[in-house]
Amino acid sequence: MTTTTETALSTAPRASCTADADGRITFHLAPPDPAAFPSPRLLLRLRPKKGQPEKTLRVLALTTAGDGRLSAVLDPSPALPEGRWDLYLQTGPEGERVRLRPGLRDLRALVDGHVRDRPSPVAVRIPYVTKDGYLALRTWLRDAHVEVAGIDVTDRSTTVRARLHGASLDAGASVRLRLRGGKGVERTVAPRAGADGRDLAFTVDHTDLLPGSGAGDRVWDVFVLAGSGAGTPLIRAGRLLDDVADRKEIFVHPAATAGEFTVRPYYTVDNDLAVEVVRRT
C-alpha cells in the first residue's frame, strides 16, 4: 500500500544544486507546469523551533537557463541565520508552496573547506537530504569558529587538534570544557598554539572529567577562549567546514575506560564537539 508520504515524494518537484568554495549555491529545477506555477519562485524557510511560528524566509528568483531548466542562485551575502532551511517551489508571491525533493548535489568544492581560512563572521551552508527525503540546507553563522582537525583517544586522555577561524590566539588563551547543565562548572586546559596563532592542540585527562562519588552521567561542551582580556568571548569547537551536514551518527570515536565510567568525544546534532562520561553498567 502506498503511503501519503510516498505519494508526496513521488509527485514533488526535484532540484539539483551545486555549491562553490565561496558559499554560493546554484539550484536547477525542471520547468513546472505553467498553469500551476504562473510565477514560480524558490523559497527558503528557516525551520522554526517546535511550537514557534514561522519567522524567516528567503525568496530567490527563478530564471530560465540555457538548457531550459529553471535556475536560482543563493549568493554568499547576505549570510543566512544559523539553522535548518526547508526548500520549496512557490507558485508566485503569496502563493502555495511545494516542497522540493533532492536531485544531484555537487558538493565537491566543500570537501576541503577546512584548509581555507575563514574571516569573521564564519558562514557555512551545506545542502542535505532530510530524514523524510526532501532537500534542505544546514547553515551556521558564528563570529568565530574552532574547526576540529583530529581527535586521538588513549586510555588516559583525549588530544584534539584544531584550527581557529575568524580570530587568533592571544596571550592567556585557554580551552574550556563546560559541564552541560552544571551552572558554571568547567575544566580549563592550556592549548599548544601553532606559529601563526591559528593552529592549536590540547590534551585533557579523563580523570579530570569524572563525576564525584555517586554522581551520574555528564557531558562536557568544548570551547576556546582566544585571550585573557575582559569580555573575550568563548568560541565553540566543532566540525563544520566540509560537506557533512550531520556527523553525529557518522563520525563515531572510540570510548576509553576510566574507573567506573567510559569517556568518549562525540559531535552533537549541531556538529559541535562534546565529551560524554557514562557510568558503565
N, C-alpha and C positions, 0 to 999 in steps of 0.2 A: 504494500500500500504506500502511495506517495504522500509524504507529509507536507504540511503547509510550508515549512522551512525549505524543503527540497524544491517545491514548486516556485517559491520566491527566488531561490538561487538560479534555477534554470531559466527564468524569464528576465532576470535583472541584466541590464547592460554591463558590458565588460570594458575596463580601462587598463591600458598598459602605461607604464611610466619609466622614465629614465632620470636618474639622479646624477648630478655632476659634483665635482670636488668643492665647488663654491657654495653648495647648498641649494642650487637651483634644481627644480624638479619639473620635467615636461610630461604632461599627460596626453594620451591619444585615445580617442573613442571612436567606435564605428558610428556613422551618421544615424541619428534616431529617426523615427517616423515624424516627418514634418507636421503632420496633423496633430500628433500627440505632444510634440515639443516644438511649438512655433518659434520660440526664442530661447534655445537651450543655454544653460549656464552650468558651470561646475561649482558646486557648493561644498565648502569645508566647514564642518560643525564641530567645535570643541565639545567633547563628551562631558556633560555635567556630572557632578557627583550625585550619588543616589539621593533622590528626593529634592534635588535642586532644579530650578528652572534653566532652560537654555539661555545662554548669555552671549556667547562669542561665535560669530560666523565670519567666514572669508569667502567672497564670491570672485570667481575667475571667469573672464570672458572666453568663450569658445570660438575659434576661428577655423576655417577650412584649410587643411594642409594640402600639399601638392598631390598626395595620394588619395585625396577625397575624404580622409578621416578628419574628425574634429580634434583640435589640439588646444591646450591651455598651458600656460607657464606660471608656475609658482616661483617668483623671484626670491632671492635671498633676503631682500629687505622690502618691507619691514619684517622683523622677526616674528614668528608665531609664539604665543604664550605656551608655556610648558603643559603637556598633557597628551591626550589621545584624541585624534580628529577622525571623524567618520566622513566619507566622501559620498556625495550624491550628484546625480544629474537632475537638474531642476527644469521644469517646463518653461519658466520665464520668471520675471520679477514677481515675487509673492506667490509663485505657482507651486504645484505639487512637486515632491521630491521622490526620486527613485534611487535607492542605494546601489552602489557600484560593486560589481564583482572584480577580482583581480585578473588582469591579463599578464603579459610578460613584464617582470620587474627587473630592470637592468640597474643593479646596484654596485657594479664593479668599481666605480670611482670612489665608493665609500669604504672599501675593504681596508685600505691602508691609511685611513683618515687619522689614525693615531700618530703618524710620523710627521704630520704638518702642525706647526704651532698655531694656536688659535688666539686671536685677540679677545679682549673683553668687550661686550658680553659674549660668552661661548654659546652659540646657537647650533642645535643639532636637529636634523629631520631624517627619519627613516621610514619609508613605506613598508607596510607589512600586511599580512593576512590575519584577520581576526579568527577566533575560535569557531565562529559560525560562518566563516567562509567569505567575508567581504573585505574590500580594500580599505585600509585605514592608514593613518600617519601618526607616528610617535615622535613627539618633539620634546626637547629640553632647552631651557633658556636660563643660563646662570652667569653671574658676574665673573666667576672663575670656576675652574674645574680641575680635579686631580685625576688624571687618567691612569688606571692601573695597567702596568705592562706585564707583570708576572707575579705569581704567588707561589712560595715554596713552604711546604708544611713538613716539619720534622716532629720527632717525638716530644720535644721540649718547647718548640717555638714556631712562630709563623713569620716569615720575612716577605715583605711586599715591596716591589719595585714599581715606581710610578713617575709621571711627568706632570708638571704644573702648567696649566694653560690659563691665560688671562691674568697672570700675576707671576711674581718671582719671590723666592725665599729670601728673607732678610735675617739679620741677626736676631737670635732669640726664637726662631721658628720652632714649632713643635707639632707632633702628631697627637691628636686627642681621640681616645676611644671613649664614647659616651654610652653609659648604660641606658638602654631604652626603658623609659618609664621610671628611671632611677632618681629623678628630681636633683639633677646636677652631679650625680656620681660619675666620675671619669678617671681614666688612666692616661698619664702623659708619657710619651716616648720621644726621645731625641732623634730627629731624622739625620741621615747621612746625605748631605747635599752634593750634587754634581757641580762642576766648574762654572756652568752658566746660570746657576741658581734656579734651574727648572727641573732637572732630574733629581730624584730623591729615592731613598730606600730606608726602611725601618724594620726593626725586629721586635716583636712582642712575645714575652714569655707566657706560656699558657697558664702557669700557676698564678700570674697576676690577674687573670680574668675569672678565676673560680669564685663561686659564691662562698659565703661563710657557712658554718655548720648548720645544717637543717634547711638552708635556702634552696629554692627551686631553680628551674632553668632560667637563663638570661641571654640577652642579645646585646652586643656592643656595636654601635654605629661608628664608622671611621671618618674622621675629619683631619684636615691640616690647617694649622694656624700659621700663616706665612711670615709673621713677625711678632714682636713683643709689644708693639705700640698700642696705646689705648684705642679701643674701637676697631681693631683689626678683626675682620670677620672670619668665621670658620668656613673652610672650603670643603665641600663633600667630596669624598673619594669614590670612584666607581669606574665603570667601563662603558663609555657612550660612543666613542669615536670610531665606529666601524659600521657594518651593515646588519647587525643583530639587534632587533628591537626588544626582544625579551630573552634574556640569557639565564634566568634563574634556573630553569629546568635543563638547560643545555650545557652550561659550564659548571660541573659539579666537582668540587675539590675534596681531597681526602680528609678524613677526620683523624685526630690524634687523641689518644687516651691520656687523661691526666687525673689520676686518682679515681674518684667515683664518677668522673664526667668524661664526655667527649667534647673536643673543641674543633670547630670547623668553620673556615671562612666561606662565605657564600655571597651571591648577588641577590639583592632584593627585587621586588616586582618593578622597581624603578631603575634597575641596573646599578644601584649603589652598593658599595662594599660594606658588609657587616660580618661579625663573628658570633656564632651561636655556641652556647655552652649548655649541654644537655646531660642530665644525670642518666647514667647507664642503668638499664633495667636488668 
